[in-house]
Structure formats: structure tokens, C-alpha cells
């Protein structure tokens, strides 16, 4: 399980969502599951997903963080 910082980019409008997590691939799967159900807590991300569809989004790992306690809880979409 890799911890780190990730980015979700909307290829259509170039807006990004940045987050950090103790489980990078698990978090991406959670985002996808919630987006598909229409209940992602990040409303701006959910609205963009509804408008542009799943294929418009790209998940990218920005940084692997070995000490998961150094991760920040900051997210932004815009």
C-alpha cells in the first residue's frame, strides 16, 4: 500500500483535484465508486464528472510519501 499525494485532472477543462492518502490506489477506487454513484463529497468534482464523464479524468501520483503521518489533508478542485 503506497501513501502519497495524487492529482485528478479533468482533460476537458484542465481543472485539477489534489489530495493525499495512506492508500493511493484504494483512494482512486473510492473516488470512482462514489463518482459513479453520484455521491462524491467533493461537489465540484462530482459536477464535473456528471458533465464530462469518466473518460475525461486522469489519475496521477504526484509523490510517494514514506511516512504517512506527514501527509496533509488538503484537497482542491479548480
HTML snippet that shows the backbone in 3Dmol.js (N, CA, C, O; Angstrom):
<script src="https://3Dmol.org/build/3Dmol-min.js"></script>
<div id="view" style="width:600px;height:400px;position:relative"></div>
<script>
const pdb = `
ATOM      1  N   UNK A   1       0.859  -1.182   0.000  1.00  0.00           N
ATOM      2  CA  UNK A   1       0.000   0.000   0.000  1.00  0.00           C
ATOM      3  C   UNK A   1       0.898   1.236   0.000  1.00  0.00           C
ATOM      4  O   UNK A   1       1.703   1.430   0.911  1.00  0.00           O
ATOM      5  N   UNK A   2       0.751   2.063  -1.026  1.00  0.00           N
ATOM      6  CA  UNK A   2       1.566   3.274  -1.171  1.00  0.00           C
ATOM      7  C   UNK A   2       0.809   4.488  -0.664  1.00  0.00           C
ATOM      8  O   UNK A   2      -0.359   4.690  -0.995  1.00  0.00           O
ATOM      9  N   UNK A   3       1.485   5.288   0.138  1.00  0.00           N
ATOM     10  CA  UNK A   3       0.926   6.551   0.626  1.00  0.00           C
ATOM     11  C   UNK A   3       1.487   7.681  -0.222  1.00  0.00           C
ATOM     12  O   UNK A   3       2.594   7.580  -0.751  1.00  0.00           O
ATOM     13  N   UNK A   4       0.714   8.761  -0.352  1.00  0.00           N
ATOM     14  CA  UNK A   4       1.246   9.883  -1.101  1.00  0.00           C
ATOM     15  C   UNK A   4       0.229  10.925  -1.491  1.00  0.00           C
ATOM     16  O   UNK A   4      -0.883  10.985  -0.966  1.00  0.00           O
ATOM     17  N   UNK A   5       0.650  11.739  -2.427  1.00  0.00           N
ATOM     18  CA  UNK A   5      -0.142  12.848  -2.943  1.00  0.00           C
ATOM     19  C   UNK A   5      -0.528  12.503  -4.372  1.00  0.00           C
ATOM     20  O   UNK A   5       0.290  12.005  -5.145  1.00  0.00           O
ATOM     21  N   UNK A   6      -1.787  12.774  -4.715  1.00  0.00           N
ATOM     22  CA  UNK A   6      -2.280  12.442  -6.050  1.00  0.00           C
ATOM     23  C   UNK A   6      -3.030  13.620  -6.652  1.00  0.00           C
ATOM     24  O   UNK A   6      -3.409  14.570  -5.966  1.00  0.00           O
ATOM     25  N   UNK A   7      -3.227  13.520  -7.954  1.00  0.00           N
ATOM     26  CA  UNK A   7      -3.943  14.567  -8.684  1.00  0.00           C
ATOM     27  C   UNK A   7      -4.935  13.891  -9.619  1.00  0.00           C
ATOM     28  O   UNK A   7      -4.615  12.899 -10.274  1.00  0.00           O
ATOM     29  N   UNK A   8      -6.137  14.438  -9.672  1.00  0.00           N
ATOM     30  CA  UNK A   8      -7.136  14.027 -10.655  1.00  0.00           C
ATOM     31  C   UNK A   8      -7.321  15.214 -11.581  1.00  0.00           C
ATOM     32  O   UNK A   8      -7.714  16.295 -11.143  1.00  0.00           O
ATOM     33  N   UNK A   9      -7.037  15.014 -12.865  1.00  0.00           N
ATOM     34  CA  UNK A   9      -7.129  16.098 -13.844  1.00  0.00           C
ATOM     35  C   UNK A   9      -8.302  15.866 -14.778  1.00  0.00           C
ATOM     36  O   UNK A   9      -8.506  14.764 -15.289  1.00  0.00           O
ATOM     37  N   UNK A  10      -9.066  16.920 -14.991  1.00  0.00           N
ATOM     38  CA  UNK A  10     -10.137  16.891 -15.983  1.00  0.00           C
ATOM     39  C   UNK A  10      -9.499  17.352 -17.299  1.00  0.00           C
ATOM     40  O   UNK A  10      -9.110  18.512 -17.433  1.00  0.00           O
ATOM     41  N   UNK A  11      -9.396  16.440 -18.261  1.00  0.00           N
ATOM     42  CA  UNK A  11      -8.751  16.763 -19.542  1.00  0.00           C
ATOM     43  C   UNK A  11      -9.561  17.744 -20.374  1.00  0.00           C
ATOM     44  O   UNK A  11      -9.010  18.398 -21.260  1.00  0.00           O
ATOM     45  N   UNK A  12     -10.842  17.860 -20.110  1.00  0.00           N
ATOM     46  CA  UNK A  12     -11.692  18.762 -20.891  1.00  0.00           C
ATOM     47  C   UNK A  12     -11.528  20.223 -20.487  1.00  0.00           C
ATOM     48  O   UNK A  12     -11.395  21.095 -21.345  1.00  0.00           O
ATOM     49  N   UNK A  13     -11.538  20.494 -19.174  1.00  0.00           N
ATOM     50  CA  UNK A  13     -11.458  21.891 -18.733  1.00  0.00           C
ATOM     51  C   UNK A  13     -10.161  22.205 -17.976  1.00  0.00           C
ATOM     52  O   UNK A  13      -9.971  23.327 -17.505  1.00  0.00           O
ATOM     53  N   UNK A  14      -9.266  21.206 -17.861  1.00  0.00           N
ATOM     54  CA  UNK A  14      -7.936  21.352 -17.242  1.00  0.00           C
ATOM     55  C   UNK A  14      -7.976  21.638 -15.745  1.00  0.00           C
ATOM     56  O   UNK A  14      -6.939  21.981 -15.176  1.00  0.00           O
ATOM     57  N   UNK A  15      -9.098  21.515 -15.095  1.00  0.00           N
ATOM     58  CA  UNK A  15      -9.163  21.704 -13.647  1.00  0.00           C
ATOM     59  C   UNK A  15      -8.619  20.458 -12.963  1.00  0.00           C
ATOM     60  O   UNK A  15      -8.681  19.351 -13.498  1.00  0.00           O
ATOM     61  N   UNK A  16      -8.080  20.673 -11.755  1.00  0.00           N
ATOM     62  CA  UNK A  16      -7.467  19.560 -11.040  1.00  0.00           C
ATOM     63  C   UNK A  16      -8.004  19.452  -9.612  1.00  0.00           C
ATOM     64  O   UNK A  16      -8.450  20.428  -9.010  1.00  0.00           O
ATOM     65  N   UNK A  17      -7.942  18.242  -9.109  1.00  0.00           N
ATOM     66  CA  UNK A  17      -8.253  17.928  -7.721  1.00  0.00           C
ATOM     67  C   UNK A  17      -6.975  17.332  -7.158  1.00  0.00           C
ATOM     68  O   UNK A  17      -6.408  16.416  -7.753  1.00  0.00           O
ATOM     69  N   UNK A  18      -6.514  17.835  -6.021  1.00  0.00           N
ATOM     70  CA  UNK A  18      -5.303  17.335  -5.389  1.00  0.00           C
ATOM     71  C   UNK A  18      -5.670  16.800  -4.018  1.00  0.00           C
ATOM     72  O   UNK A  18      -6.392  17.445  -3.258  1.00  0.00           O
ATOM     73  N   UNK A  19      -5.168  15.617  -3.712  1.00  0.00           N
ATOM     74  CA  UNK A  19      -5.443  15.018  -2.418  1.00  0.00           C
ATOM     75  C   UNK A  19      -4.264  14.206  -1.933  1.00  0.00           C
ATOM     76  O   UNK A  19      -3.299  13.992  -2.665  1.00  0.00           O
ATOM     77  N   UNK A  20      -4.346  13.759  -0.706  1.00  0.00           N
ATOM     78  CA  UNK A  20      -3.322  12.887  -0.147  1.00  0.00           C
ATOM     79  C   UNK A  20      -4.019  11.761   0.595  1.00  0.00           C
ATOM     80  O   UNK A  20      -5.137  11.913   1.088  1.00  0.00           O
ATOM     81  N   UNK A  21      -3.335  10.627   0.662  1.00  0.00           N
ATOM     82  CA  UNK A  21      -3.953   9.447   1.253  1.00  0.00           C
ATOM     83  C   UNK A  21      -2.902   8.439   1.690  1.00  0.00           C
ATOM     84  O   UNK A  21      -1.766   8.456   1.217  1.00  0.00           O
ATOM     85  N   UNK A  22      -3.302   7.566   2.598  1.00  0.00           N
ATOM     86  CA  UNK A  22      -2.434   6.468   3.031  1.00  0.00           C
ATOM     87  C   UNK A  22      -2.454   5.323   2.026  1.00  0.00           C
ATOM     88  O   UNK A  22      -1.570   4.466   2.056  1.00  0.00           O
ATOM     89  N   UNK A  23      -3.443   5.291   1.140  1.00  0.00           N
ATOM     90  CA  UNK A  23      -3.590   4.202   0.164  1.00  0.00           C
ATOM     91  C   UNK A  23      -3.987   4.803  -1.186  1.00  0.00           C
ATOM     92  O   UNK A  23      -5.172   4.993  -1.458  1.00  0.00           O
ATOM     93  N   UNK A  24      -3.006   5.097  -2.019  1.00  0.00           N
ATOM     94  CA  UNK A  24      -3.249   5.803  -3.278  1.00  0.00           C
ATOM     95  C   UNK A  24      -4.241   5.084  -4.192  1.00  0.00           C
ATOM     96  O   UNK A  24      -5.194   5.701  -4.667  1.00  0.00           O
ATOM     97  N   UNK A  25      -4.035   3.809  -4.442  1.00  0.00           N
ATOM     98  CA  UNK A  25      -4.905   3.116  -5.383  1.00  0.00           C
ATOM     99  C   UNK A  25      -6.284   2.839  -4.791  1.00  0.00           C
ATOM    100  O   UNK A  25      -7.287   2.834  -5.504  1.00  0.00           O
ATOM    101  N   UNK A  26      -6.323   2.608  -3.484  1.00  0.00           N
ATOM    102  CA  UNK A  26      -7.611   2.452  -2.818  1.00  0.00           C
ATOM    103  C   UNK A  26      -8.423   3.732  -2.871  1.00  0.00           C
ATOM    104  O   UNK A  26      -9.641   3.704  -3.041  1.00  0.00           O
ATOM    105  N   UNK A  27      -7.732   4.857  -2.723  1.00  0.00           N
ATOM    106  CA  UNK A  27      -8.439   6.148  -2.756  1.00  0.00           C
ATOM    107  C   UNK A  27      -9.003   6.419  -4.143  1.00  0.00           C
ATOM    108  O   UNK A  27     -10.132   6.892  -4.270  1.00  0.00           O
ATOM    109  N   UNK A  28      -8.228   6.122  -5.186  1.00  0.00           N
ATOM    110  CA  UNK A  28      -8.715   6.314  -6.553  1.00  0.00           C
ATOM    111  C   UNK A  28      -9.957   5.459  -6.786  1.00  0.00           C
ATOM    112  O   UNK A  28     -10.936   5.924  -7.370  1.00  0.00           O
ATOM    113  N   UNK A  29      -9.914   4.218  -6.332  1.00  0.00           N
ATOM    114  CA  UNK A  29     -11.074   3.337  -6.487  1.00  0.00           C
ATOM    115  C   UNK A  29     -12.284   3.857  -5.724  1.00  0.00           C
ATOM    116  O   UNK A  29     -13.416   3.742  -6.194  1.00  0.00           O
ATOM    117  N   UNK A  30     -12.047   4.431  -4.543  1.00  0.00           N
ATOM    118  CA  UNK A  30     -13.148   5.020  -3.766  1.00  0.00           C
ATOM    119  C   UNK A  30     -13.732   6.217  -4.506  1.00  0.00           C
ATOM    120  O   UNK A  30     -14.951   6.357  -4.606  1.00  0.00           O
ATOM    121  N   UNK A  31     -12.853   7.088  -5.027  1.00  0.00           N
ATOM    122  CA  UNK A  31     -13.347   8.235  -5.808  1.00  0.00           C
ATOM    123  C   UNK A  31     -14.222   7.747  -6.960  1.00  0.00           C
ATOM    124  O   UNK A  31     -15.327   8.253  -7.157  1.00  0.00           O
ATOM    125  N   UNK A  32     -13.739   6.776  -7.714  1.00  0.00           N
ATOM    126  CA  UNK A  32     -14.503   6.275  -8.856  1.00  0.00           C
ATOM    127  C   UNK A  32     -15.851   5.697  -8.425  1.00  0.00           C
ATOM    128  O   UNK A  32     -16.878   5.971  -9.047  1.00  0.00           O
ATOM    129  N   UNK A  33     -15.842   4.905  -7.366  1.00  0.00           N
ATOM    130  CA  UNK A  33     -17.085   4.291  -6.892  1.00  0.00           C
ATOM    131  C   UNK A  33     -18.106   5.372  -6.507  1.00  0.00           C
ATOM    132  O   UNK A  33     -19.275   5.289  -6.883  1.00  0.00           O
ATOM    133  N   UNK A  34     -17.660   6.371  -5.764  1.00  0.00           N
ATOM    134  CA  UNK A  34     -18.565   7.441  -5.330  1.00  0.00           C
ATOM    135  C   UNK A  34     -19.029   8.309  -6.499  1.00  0.00           C
ATOM    136  O   UNK A  34     -20.187   8.722  -6.547  1.00  0.00           O
ATOM    137  N   UNK A  35     -18.126   8.585  -7.436  1.00  0.00           N
ATOM    138  CA  UNK A  35     -18.498   9.374  -8.615  1.00  0.00           C
ATOM    139  C   UNK A  35     -19.532   8.632  -9.453  1.00  0.00           C
ATOM    140  O   UNK A  35     -20.502   9.227  -9.923  1.00  0.00           O
ATOM    141  N   UNK A  36     -19.324   7.346  -9.635  1.00  0.00           N
ATOM    142  CA  UNK A  36     -20.263   6.547 -10.425  1.00  0.00           C
ATOM    143  C   UNK A  36     -21.647   6.492  -9.784  1.00  0.00           C
ATOM    144  O   UNK A  36     -22.663   6.435 -10.477  1.00  0.00           O
ATOM    145  N   UNK A  37     -21.671   6.510  -8.452  1.00  0.00           N
ATOM    146  CA  UNK A  37     -22.949   6.508  -7.731  1.00  0.00           C
ATOM    147  C   UNK A  37     -23.564   7.903  -7.631  1.00  0.00           C
ATOM    148  O   UNK A  37     -24.732   8.051  -7.271  1.00  0.00           O
ATOM    149  N   UNK A  38     -22.766   8.925  -7.952  1.00  0.00           N
ATOM    150  CA  UNK A  38     -23.247  10.303  -7.882  1.00  0.00           C
ATOM    151  C   UNK A  38     -23.231  10.880  -6.482  1.00  0.00           C
ATOM    152  O   UNK A  38     -23.990  11.802  -6.184  1.00  0.00           O
ATOM    153  N   UNK A  39     -22.360  10.342  -5.603  1.00  0.00           N
ATOM    154  CA  UNK A  39     -22.360  10.791  -4.207  1.00  0.00           C
ATOM    155  C   UNK A  39     -20.976  11.201  -3.703  1.00  0.00           C
ATOM    156  O   UNK A  39     -20.728  11.152  -2.498  1.00  0.00           O
ATOM    157  N   UNK A  40     -20.067  11.605  -4.596  1.00  0.00           N
ATOM    158  CA  UNK A  40     -18.753  12.038  -4.147  1.00  0.00           C
ATOM    159  C   UNK A  40     -18.905  13.300  -3.306  1.00  0.00           C
ATOM    160  O   UNK A  40     -19.600  14.227  -3.721  1.00  0.00           O
ATOM    161  N   UNK A  41     -18.271  13.360  -2.131  1.00  0.00           N
ATOM    162  CA  UNK A  41     -18.431  14.532  -1.265  1.00  0.00           C
ATOM    163  C   UNK A  41     -17.831  15.819  -1.834  1.00  0.00           C
ATOM    164  O   UNK A  41     -18.202  16.910  -1.400  1.00  0.00           O
ATOM    165  N   UNK A  42     -16.921  15.712  -2.787  1.00  0.00           N
ATOM    166  CA  UNK A  42     -16.402  16.915  -3.445  1.00  0.00           C
ATOM    167  C   UNK A  42     -17.389  17.279  -4.558  1.00  0.00           C
ATOM    168  O   UNK A  42     -17.342  16.719  -5.653  1.00  0.00           O
ATOM    169  N   UNK A  43     -18.264  18.209  -4.263  1.00  0.00           N
ATOM    170  CA  UNK A  43     -19.351  18.545  -5.181  1.00  0.00           C
ATOM    171  C   UNK A  43     -18.861  19.042  -6.534  1.00  0.00           C
ATOM    172  O   UNK A  43     -19.451  18.713  -7.563  1.00  0.00           O
ATOM    173  N   UNK A  44     -17.797  19.824  -6.546  1.00  0.00           N
ATOM    174  CA  UNK A  44     -17.286  20.336  -7.825  1.00  0.00           C
ATOM    175  C   UNK A  44     -16.733  19.206  -8.689  1.00  0.00           C
ATOM    176  O   UNK A  44     -16.903  19.211  -9.908  1.00  0.00           O
ATOM    177  N   UNK A  45     -16.071  18.239  -8.054  1.00  0.00           N
ATOM    178  CA  UNK A  45     -15.572  17.080  -8.785  1.00  0.00           C
ATOM    179  C   UNK A  45     -16.742  16.252  -9.314  1.00  0.00           C
ATOM    180  O   UNK A  45     -16.719  15.798 -10.458  1.00  0.00           O
ATOM    181  N   UNK A  46     -17.753  16.060  -8.486  1.00  0.00           N
ATOM    182  CA  UNK A  46     -18.926  15.291  -8.895  1.00  0.00           C
ATOM    183  C   UNK A  46     -19.658  15.975 -10.050  1.00  0.00           C
ATOM    184  O   UNK A  46     -20.071  15.311 -11.001  1.00  0.00           O
ATOM    185  N   UNK A  47     -19.820  17.282  -9.973  1.00  0.00           N
ATOM    186  CA  UNK A  47     -20.496  18.022 -11.048  1.00  0.00           C
ATOM    187  C   UNK A  47     -19.725  17.901 -12.364  1.00  0.00           C
ATOM    188  O   UNK A  47     -20.323  17.719 -13.424  1.00  0.00           O
ATOM    189  N   UNK A  48     -18.406  18.002 -12.291  1.00  0.00           N
ATOM    190  CA  UNK A  48     -17.584  17.885 -13.496  1.00  0.00           C
ATOM    191  C   UNK A  48     -17.666  16.463 -14.062  1.00  0.00           C
ATOM    192  O   UNK A  48     -17.726  16.280 -15.278  1.00  0.00           O
ATOM    193  N   UNK A  49     -17.668  15.473 -13.192  1.00  0.00           N
ATOM    194  CA  UNK A  49     -17.803  14.084 -13.625  1.00  0.00           C
ATOM    195  C   UNK A  49     -19.141  13.878 -14.320  1.00  0.00           C
ATOM    196  O   UNK A  49     -19.213  13.214 -15.354  1.00  0.00           O
ATOM    197  N   UNK A  50     -20.188  14.438 -13.759  1.00  0.00           N
ATOM    198  CA  UNK A  50     -21.522  14.317 -14.358  1.00  0.00           C
ATOM    199  C   UNK A  50     -21.576  14.985 -15.733  1.00  0.00           C
ATOM    200  O   UNK A  50     -22.239  14.492 -16.645  1.00  0.00           O
ATOM    201  N   UNK A  51     -20.884  16.096 -15.870  1.00  0.00           N
ATOM    202  CA  UNK A  51     -20.904  16.841 -17.125  1.00  0.00           C
ATOM    203  C   UNK A  51     -20.027  16.210 -18.206  1.00  0.00           C
ATOM    204  O   UNK A  51     -20.450  16.099 -19.357  1.00  0.00           O
ATOM    205  N   UNK A  52     -18.815  15.798 -17.847  1.00  0.00           N
ATOM    206  CA  UNK A  52     -17.835  15.365 -18.841  1.00  0.00           C
ATOM    207  C   UNK A  52     -17.669  13.846 -18.954  1.00  0.00           C
ATOM    208  O   UNK A  52     -17.166  13.354 -19.964  1.00  0.00           O
ATOM    209  N   UNK A  53     -18.084  13.106 -17.934  1.00  0.00           N
ATOM    210  CA  UNK A  53     -17.956  11.653 -17.972  1.00  0.00           C
ATOM    211  C   UNK A  53     -16.609  11.162 -17.457  1.00  0.00           C
ATOM    212  O   UNK A  53     -15.644  11.918 -17.347  1.00  0.00           O
ATOM    213  N   UNK A  54     -16.580   9.888 -17.152  1.00  0.00           N
ATOM    214  CA  UNK A  54     -15.398   9.271 -16.539  1.00  0.00           C
ATOM    215  C   UNK A  54     -14.148   9.366 -17.407  1.00  0.00           C
ATOM    216  O   UNK A  54     -13.044   9.553 -16.895  1.00  0.00           O
ATOM    217  N   UNK A  55     -14.323   9.236 -18.725  1.00  0.00           N
ATOM    218  CA  UNK A  55     -13.158   9.236 -19.613  1.00  0.00           C
ATOM    219  C   UNK A  55     -12.427  10.572 -19.666  1.00  0.00           C
ATOM    220  O   UNK A  55     -11.326  10.647 -20.211  1.00  0.00           O
ATOM    221  N   UNK A  56     -13.019  11.626 -19.112  1.00  0.00           N
ATOM    222  CA  UNK A  56     -12.381  12.938 -19.102  1.00  0.00           C
ATOM    223  C   UNK A  56     -11.368  13.089 -17.961  1.00  0.00           C
ATOM    224  O   UNK A  56     -10.644  14.083 -17.907  1.00  0.00           O
ATOM    225  N   UNK A  57     -11.312  12.115 -17.055  1.00  0.00           N
ATOM    226  CA  UNK A  57     -10.476  12.255 -15.863  1.00  0.00           C
ATOM    227  C   UNK A  57      -9.276  11.322 -15.879  1.00  0.00           C
ATOM    228  O   UNK A  57      -9.356  10.167 -16.297  1.00  0.00           O
ATOM    229  N   UNK A  58      -8.150  11.872 -15.403  1.00  0.00           N
ATOM    230  CA  UNK A  58      -6.899  11.131 -15.333  1.00  0.00           C
ATOM    231  C   UNK A  58      -6.389  11.201 -13.895  1.00  0.00           C
ATOM    232  O   UNK A  58      -6.315  12.280 -13.308  1.00  0.00           O
ATOM    233  N   UNK A  59      -6.036  10.042 -13.333  1.00  0.00           N
ATOM    234  CA  UNK A  59      -5.469   9.945 -12.001  1.00  0.00           C
ATOM    235  C   UNK A  59      -3.961   9.867 -12.129  1.00  0.00           C
ATOM    236  O   UNK A  59      -3.445   9.089 -12.931  1.00  0.00           O
ATOM    237  N   UNK A  60      -3.239  10.678 -11.335  1.00  0.00           N
ATOM    238  CA  UNK A  60      -1.783  10.691 -11.407  1.00  0.00           C
ATOM    239  C   UNK A  60      -1.199  10.804 -10.006  1.00  0.00           C
ATOM    240  O   UNK A  60      -1.662  11.604  -9.193  1.00  0.00           O
ATOM    241  N   UNK A  61      -0.190  10.007  -9.734  1.00  0.00           N
ATOM    242  CA  UNK A  61       0.520  10.111  -8.463  1.00  0.00           C
ATOM    243  C   UNK A  61       1.559  11.213  -8.595  1.00  0.00           C
ATOM    244  O   UNK A  61       2.390  11.198  -9.502  1.00  0.00           O
ATOM    245  N   UNK A  62       1.499  12.166  -7.678  1.00  0.00           N
ATOM    246  CA  UNK A  62       2.446  13.284  -7.681  1.00  0.00           C
ATOM    247  C   UNK A  62       3.690  12.928  -6.877  1.00  0.00           C
ATOM    248  O   UNK A  62       4.816  13.202  -7.292  1.00  0.00           O
ATOM    249  N   UNK A  63       3.462  12.306  -5.705  1.00  0.00           N
ATOM    250  CA  UNK A  63       4.592  11.996  -4.832  1.00  0.00           C
ATOM    251  C   UNK A  63       4.247  10.807  -3.935  1.00  0.00           C
ATOM    252  O   UNK A  63       3.146  10.725  -3.390  1.00  0.00           O
ATOM    253  N   UNK A  64       5.184   9.910  -3.795  1.00  0.00           N
ATOM    254  CA  UNK A  64       5.070   8.822  -2.831  1.00  0.00           C
ATOM    255  C   UNK A  64       5.637   9.347  -1.512  1.00  0.00           C
ATOM    256  O   UNK A  64       6.730   9.913  -1.492  1.00  0.00           O
ATOM    257  N   UNK A  65       4.908   9.165  -0.420  1.00  0.00           N
ATOM    258  CA  UNK A  65       5.343   9.631   0.895  1.00  0.00           C
ATOM    259  C   UNK A  65       5.531   8.401   1.791  1.00  0.00           C
ATOM    260  O   UNK A  65       4.580   7.671   2.071  1.00  0.00           O
ATOM    261  N   UNK A  66       6.746   8.192   2.223  1.00  0.00           N
ATOM    262  CA  UNK A  66       7.040   7.002   3.032  1.00  0.00           C
ATOM    263  C   UNK A  66       6.455   7.095   4.433  1.00  0.00           C
ATOM    264  O   UNK A  66       5.990   6.095   4.980  1.00  0.00           O
ATOM    265  N   UNK A  67       6.477   8.292   5.020  1.00  0.00           N
ATOM    266  CA  UNK A  67       5.913   8.488   6.360  1.00  0.00           C
ATOM    267  C   UNK A  67       4.496   9.029   6.215  1.00  0.00           C
ATOM    268  O   UNK A  67       4.303  10.229   6.020  1.00  0.00           O
ATOM    269  N   UNK A  68       3.502   8.141   6.310  1.00  0.00           N
ATOM    270  CA  UNK A  68       2.109   8.547   6.082  1.00  0.00           C
ATOM    271  C   UNK A  68       1.627   9.619   7.051  1.00  0.00           C
ATOM    272  O   UNK A  68       0.625  10.281   6.781  1.00  0.00           O
ATOM    273  N   UNK A  69       2.313   9.801   8.164  1.00  0.00           N
ATOM    274  CA  UNK A  69       1.909  10.819   9.140  1.00  0.00           C
ATOM    275  C   UNK A  69       2.301  12.226   8.699  1.00  0.00           C
ATOM    276  O   UNK A  69       1.886  13.205   9.320  1.00  0.00           O
ATOM    277  N   UNK A  70       3.088  12.338   7.644  1.00  0.00           N
ATOM    278  CA  UNK A  70       3.471  13.649   7.103  1.00  0.00           C
ATOM    279  C   UNK A  70       2.494  14.145   6.039  1.00  0.00           C
ATOM    280  O   UNK A  70       2.656  15.246   5.513  1.00  0.00           O
ATOM    281  N   UNK A  71       1.490  13.344   5.724  1.00  0.00           N
ATOM    282  CA  UNK A  71       0.516  13.751   4.711  1.00  0.00           C
ATOM    283  C   UNK A  71      -0.395  14.849   5.253  1.00  0.00           C
ATOM    284  O   UNK A  71      -0.745  14.855   6.434  1.00  0.00           O
ATOM    285  N   UNK A  72      -0.768  15.764   4.386  1.00  0.00           N
ATOM    286  CA  UNK A  72      -1.690  16.840   4.742  1.00  0.00           C
ATOM    287  C   UNK A  72      -3.084  16.471   4.237  1.00  0.00           C
ATOM    288  O   UNK A  72      -3.232  15.718   3.274  1.00  0.00           O
ATOM    289  N   UNK A  73      -4.091  17.011   4.899  1.00  0.00           N
ATOM    290  CA  UNK A  73      -5.468  16.776   4.461  1.00  0.00           C
ATOM    291  C   UNK A  73      -5.949  18.026   3.716  1.00  0.00           C
ATOM    292  O   UNK A  73      -6.796  18.768   4.213  1.00  0.00           O
ATOM    293  N   UNK A  74      -5.405  18.245   2.535  1.00  0.00           N
ATOM    294  CA  UNK A  74      -5.810  19.385   1.723  1.00  0.00           C
ATOM    295  C   UNK A  74      -6.258  18.882   0.370  1.00  0.00           C
ATOM    296  O   UNK A  74      -5.572  18.077  -0.259  1.00  0.00           O
ATOM    297  N   UNK A  75      -7.406  19.351  -0.078  1.00  0.00           N
ATOM    298  CA  UNK A  75      -7.935  18.980  -1.379  1.00  0.00           C
ATOM    299  C   UNK A  75      -8.471  20.226  -2.063  1.00  0.00           C
ATOM    300  O   UNK A  75      -8.976  21.144  -1.418  1.00  0.00           O
ATOM    301  N   UNK A  76      -8.351  20.236  -3.356  1.00  0.00           N
ATOM    302  CA  UNK A  76      -8.869  21.379  -4.115  1.00  0.00           C
ATOM    303  C   UNK A  76      -9.243  20.901  -5.495  1.00  0.00           C
ATOM    304  O   UNK A  76      -8.529  20.106  -6.105  1.00  0.00           O
ATOM    305  N   UNK A  77     -10.357  21.386  -5.982  1.00  0.00           N
ATOM    306  CA  UNK A  77     -10.715  21.147  -7.363  1.00  0.00           C
ATOM    307  C   UNK A  77     -10.992  22.488  -7.986  1.00  0.00           C
ATOM    308  O   UNK A  77     -11.935  23.179  -7.601  1.00  0.00           O
ATOM    309  N   UNK A  78     -10.188  22.850  -8.931  1.00  0.00           N
ATOM    310  CA  UNK A  78     -10.381  24.148  -9.573  1.00  0.00           C
ATOM    311  C   UNK A  78      -9.144  24.607 -10.264  1.00  0.00           C
ATOM    312  O   UNK A  78      -9.132  25.685 -10.859  1.00  0.00           O
TER     313      UNK A  78
END
`;
const viewer = $3Dmol.createViewer("view");
viewer.addModel(pdb, "pdb");
viewer.setStyle({}, {cartoon: {color: "spectrum"}});
viewer.zoomTo();
viewer.render();
</script>
